Structure formats: C-alpha cells, structure tokens
Amino acid sequence: MGAPSELSLPAELLLLAIDPERGGLLPRRRRRFRRAFRAAGGGRRQALRELREAGLARRGGVRRRIRLTDPAEARRRFQRLRETIAAGAAEDPRDVLLLALLAYSGLLAGRLTKGERRRAARMLWRVLRQERTGAWDAPLSGEQSVNQAVMALGRPGFDATTELLDMSLGDIVGDLAGGDGGGGGDPGGGGDGN
C-alpha cells in the first residue's frame, strides 16, 4: 500500500476530502473544490484512480460513495498537517499549499478547533504573503511554486496582480479566521477579540 507522501498533490487533496468514518466527500465548497484540483495540477477522476492504485480508496455501496480502505492513513496525514499548524511553519512548501487548498475548498475549518483555525489562518497569511514578495520561492513537485498555485485559484479573466492575490488570500483564510471568505485583511488583527 502506498504512503500519502508518495501521492500527487491532487490525490492527497482528495484523500483528505473523504470522510474517514462514513465515506463520501466531506462538506465543501464545490466550485472552489474543483478550482483547487485545477490549481493542484490534476482532476478528481485522476486523483481517485491514483488513490485506488495505491490501495487507499475504493468505490462501493448503493450510492457508489468513495470509501477509504485505510482511514488511519488519512487520519495520520491530517494529524501531520495539524502539527504543522501548531508549529506555525512548514518545512515542506507542499504542506502549506495543501493547507491552503483545503482551506480554500472549505474542507479545513470544520475539522479544526477555533484556536487551530486562527493559527492556521495566521500561518497561511504570513507564508503566502512572503511568497508574494518572493521571499519564499521553493518549487513544488514540478515547476510550480506556491504562488503560482495560489494564483491559479483566481477567477478566470483576472490578471495575476496583487489585488487578485489579496483576494485569493482572503478567500483562503476567510473561513479559518471567522470571516466570510472575502476581503484581504490580515486575519491576525482586529475584529476577533484578540
């Protein structure tokens, strides 16, 4: 059985989007979930195929829900992301991107405590803002940087400008920071009683 670290980013995103207890996908923002797959460089069908080949998922049941064959593996991977949030930094840029994609899709906030959501929002805000200025330009699998993947989350027809990146950052950290997903304000300041 393959380990999640050997999975492509889209397959890992799908692995963490599947409810480990009941199967099927966790509650998410559907349009953003599709955009997150595009930003990760793949599609849901391709990711599911990869999870099946790794022996981590299968389809079954009356509604043909996606089910994990080894829910503990997905829980371990999510726990690693929680530890990254607790540390406030990631050694691997891929973890930051995975957290950003999960947050953007609406898959992260419901799985974290209030304190973890705030820490995650602050960490993502800080790291992705640094990326925008070029202070952290580590490549991902392939030639994509964190910034390029975040830019891919933007709406079609927009240029990759500071304004778009700020909108994307607001969309990414909005749910985590207790906002509505809009705006580009710093999640660590004002309005939340901190």
N, C-alpha and C positions, 0 to 999 in steps of 0.2 A: 504494500500500500504506500502511495506517495505521501510525502510530507508537504504541508501547505507552503513551506518556504520554496519548494520546487515548482509551485504553481505560477502561472502567469498572473498578472495583476487583475484582469477581468475574472479569472476563475476564483481567485482569492476573495474578490468583492462578492461574487455570487455565494461562495461558501459561507461568508459571514452574514449574508442576507437571508439565509434559510433558517427557519425556526428549528433549533436543535431538538425540541421536545415533540412537536406535532408535525413537523414537515411543512412544506409550503413556504412562501416568502413572508417575511416579517412585514408589518405595516411600513409603508414608504411613500415617497412622492414619486409617482410613476414616471412622469416626464423627466424629472431630474435623474431618476434611476437609469433611464435609457441614455441620457446625456453623459452620466458618469461612466457607463460602459464605453461610450464612444471616446471619452477623454482617456480612459484606461487603455484604449487601443484594441478593443475587441467587441464582441457581441455576446448576448446571453446564451444563444444556442451553442456557440463555440466554447464558452466557459462551461456550460453544462456537460458537453462532450468531454472536456478535459477532466472535470470532476469525476465523471463516470469511469474514464480510463484510469484515473488514479485510485479508483475504488472508494471514493469518498461520498458519492451520491448515486441515487437511483430514482427512477420514477415508479410510482405504484399507487395502489388504492383506487377507489372509484373515480376520483377527480384527477387522477394521474399527477398528484402533487409530487414535487421534488422532495425527497427524503434523504437525510444523511445516513450513511451506513456506519459512520463513526462520529457521533455527535461530540464525543470527548475531544476529538481533534479540533473541531471548530471552537469549542469552549477554551481549549488551551491557547489557540491563536488569538481569540478575543481577549483572554487574560493578559497575553503579551502586550496587546495594544493598551489595555488598562494600566499596565506597569509603565509604559511609555508616557501615558498621560500623567501618572503620579510623579514620574521623574521630571516632567516638564520639558523634555527634549528627547529626540530620537537619534540613535546612531545611524540608522538606515533611512535615507530620504524616502524610500518606498513606504515605510510605516507612516510617515507624515502624509503622503499622498493617499494612502489607503484610508487613514482617518478623515482626511478632507473629503474624499469621495463618499464615505459612509455618512458623514455629517451633511453634505450637500444633498444626498438622497433621502434624508430624514430617517436613516437607519441607526443613527448613533445615539441621539438624545434620549430615547426611550429605554436604552439599555444601561444608562449611566446614572449615578446619583447626582443630586444637584451640585455638590462640590466637584465631582468629576467633570460634569458638563462645563462648569466655569473654568476649571484648569485646562480642559481640552480647548475651549474657545480661546483662552489667552495664549496657549502654546501655538495653536494653528495660526492665530492672528500674527503673533510675533514672527514665526518661521516663514510664513507666506509673504509677509511684508518685507522681510530680509531678502527673500528670493526675488521680489520685485526690483530691489535695488541692486541685485547681482552679487550680494554678499554670500550667498549660498547657492552654488550652481552645480550641485552634484548630479551626474547623469543617472537616469533610471535604467531599467532593462531596455536596452536600445539607446536611441539618441535623444529621447525625450527628457527634459528637465521638469522639475516640479512646476515651475512657472508655465511652461508650455502646456502641461496637462491642465492646470487651473484655467489658463486662457481658453482651452477647448470647452470648458463648461459654459462659456458665454453664449449669448443668444446669436443666432446666425445674422449676418449683416452688420455686426458691430466690428470696429477695428480693435486690435489689441492695444488699447490705451490704458492709462492709469485709471480712468473713470470705469472702464469695464472690469479691471482687476479689483478695484474697490467694491464694485457691485458684486462680483463673484465672492470676494472675501465676506461681504455682508451676508450673502446667501449661504455661505459655508458655515459661518459661526453664529448666524442669527438664532437658530433653534437652540443651540447649545447655551448661548448667553441669555436665553429667556426672551429674545426678541421675536419678531415676526418673520425673520429671514430677509428683511430688506434693509437698506441703508448700509453705510460703510463705517459707522462709528466704532471706536475701539471698545471691545466687549469688557475690558477691564475697568473702565471708568464710568462713573455716574449712572444713576437710574436704577441700580440693583441693590442699593443699600450697603455696598462695600465701602 
